[in-house]
Amino acid sequence: MSAQQRGEQRKRGKRKHAAAAGWVAAVAAGLAFVLGASPAVAVPPPPPNPSDSELDESRDTARDRANEVGKLTNQLAEAEDKLASLKDEMARKLELANKARVDAEEAANAAEQARLDAERAREAAATAGRAVDTAREETEEFVAGSYQQGSKMGSLSAYVTSSSPEEVLLRAQLIEAVSSKQLDALDDLSTARVAKSNADAAARKSVEVAEAKQREAEQAKQAARKAYQSAVDARASQASRAEEFANDRDTVQRALYQAQRQVKGLENQRERYQDWLQAKREEEAQQAQQAAAAASPAPSGGSAAPAPASPSVETVISRAMSQLGVPYAWGGGNTQGPTYGIRDYGVADSYGDYNKIGFDCSGLMIYAFAGVTTLPHYSGYQYDSGTKVPLSQMRRGDMLFWGTAGIHHVALYLGDGMMIEAPQSGMQVRVTPVRYGDILPYAVRLIG
């Protein structure tokens, strides 16, 4: 390489270095403006002027590290996607366990009702049996009395001996009375037998129904238990896999940091990104506070809401917003408010949900809509509880659902891209921007 070429290359290097320094200074100034800091930000001192060979080696190293950063970033994104998929799958299986629990309770209630019906039928059969015995005793007593007297009239014939017309008439009347009593006794016996037969049949049918319902309840309980165990096993296995992915992610992240530190001019990039990330979090927190404030009734004389909802919708949202900060508890929540969670023999137990008073996602919806309708404690059933509208038409007070491969979460839409939810174990009821990953294409409207 000639001296002139080396000179031109050195000039190009200086121009690139100056451009890079200017870009760094511009980014720093932009961050300072976003964060509200003083615009007078010290620009890092320029690196020493390297020789041609040092500059060439630095560029080669930077190029190699940049390629490595690209590969590592892709690997990190894949690991994050797998972690997100595992989280959704675990949530779906827990909700299926919740569904099986609800079905088991309903089957057990039906079996108990059938047993009560069978008991009443058995009591009716016993009453009919006693009536049969009484009718049989009366009939046998009458027949025995007649035959002991040698006449179907029984002992009454001894009193009718006169030949006068009046006595003959009286005799005929007595004979008719005796015959009627005998026929009545036979009719009572027949009626009692039919009643007992019907009662016995009803009792047998009720017992059959009770036994069928009991088997159904036991099968549902077994299904619930299997679903619980399946959720526990799946979460344990997937948690192990997730931990592996997290370790891979951390390894990739460290390698990414190392590569970035080796690229000249990018030493402070991560720190500035963290500053930006902090500013972003503060911005999102401010948005959440504004959404919470917007959900409260506006003071008199204030500006009107862009699209006022019905009083029922505002009541629902007000009830949900009143629970901000309440802990998540799997299986918790009813129409009266937060309740103790229940055991899942897995992840929720590891967070102590059974010993916490709070809501899960569907429990929060039950409380919010308590004055409007009664919702089942399972997000899958809640999805079918109202009118489905496209997400493009969703409005304040609609329920949103997640889980294209099986519903596992529900939240309440507040408007302006915000929602309130009970997210997961270890967290609290919160207001947050709507997440569109894995969201179902329809919202569910219960009001309006």
Steps between C-alpha positions, in 0.01 A plus 500: 500500500639840397547789740225690322257209539590469866439871541159478332410199716605690813281794398201270438558343841501838667182602319327178613626548850371858503161383366480227767589750771232735369242218502587409857472865604160531324363188672624628835336837442172329397500288814570807708197672347275196563616466859473870568873533572711801421576529128863559585616136490872431499605321183747216561853598404607376160721194489862543419593530135598147406753396243386351171565148621323558835201652322477211253523246782238688703261507204548131434436422866193723507365335186548152645340597828211667321428175314519310827264747665247440222515123549476525877209743479306255282570220745382718786176583317433129439559423867261778605231367262533150648472639851184687407348190338576289807339758728179503294489120485530474877222755545273306262549174689426665833177642360403153373555373854272777622234392250516138617462616861183695414355202307572265790318725744192515275494121457529447876207737559290310246585167665400633842165618362440158345572331832244724671244408232570131557457538875162669453396221261602235753294676768200503263547130431508426874178696553331313216619170648344584834174586321506159325550322832210691660265429209595131501434470874159664467401272211616185675313606816176552309528175306582303817195642679270404213617140478489451875124577485443259209356775284635782295290725723710403804358559852235742375265215385418423863330838530282480189236227561171683466273429204342843498552719195690754703738240631546351154594847370740548787655161425555596134659829606735324740602246236576784258701684767704192579573439132599865449739487793657186361539658156647818653755296687598318182526829308719648774723196485537527123567876516760455772677230301514723189630794707772286656601362160526853358693621803740207478559573130561869572743412777692261274513763224621768741769269635614425146515873425687563826753230424550631145548854629739372765707321238497815290614702800779257577613501138496880498701507821754262352515716187553807717775327693668385180472851358657642815779244487547557129530873563747442782713257297489723194594809693780319681638367172453827319642697789815291469508567127432866560789512743724353231380761255555770760854377555557499124356848485731621775797342326402662173445830676844489658656412166304785343632741760854379442466545126360850545782597733750393235343715231675839498268795568221287659635468857219713648217372285362258760500760777313746281254234400435432868436872549254493213336183641455668838344799329270265308390327819426833662302600192296177515442546873375852430267365230365243746438774757322709240285200403414440865412867543286491186306206643396709803193726466596843365453792744221748430601756244770271357532404138266228380631156399536450124249212491303472826398144580181387668471522881511120518831492314644765731378305801676187373823689435479681834466167681801358314711814557421490871707180520824646362795362694311197638723188480451231239367175651419206272135401544433815707218751470120497494212747474577636846870571440838332542516158667764249598654324201495122463771241466617393157771268636752677280609849402220691673579311820865598469386864519273422795183596310288273724605717794434834328181700471464626145376437146594294199416633153148354477430573868561871440243493216247327729535784753496779239179376331326387821228763464440413133516121469636186667814369331656152539847481655671392177619731223401249229135510611512876542597532133161352408300710750430805282500651151824462304618810313815544285797655677478791259161583659591435865400769745523587867357225719560208258689187609817401313631143479833332421587150385450411135583137585279500811378797707722569799445867594235775512518875569265803498552766231510859628533682169793692348699179462499422875356213702476377861592141586603256773813379316662199670636358827739734675343812348210734580190639328629771267426732209719435198504551121312237300726212388420382149718188495278185511187716550173360364348692205177574685413692815197396708238763582259449788355852511353690205 
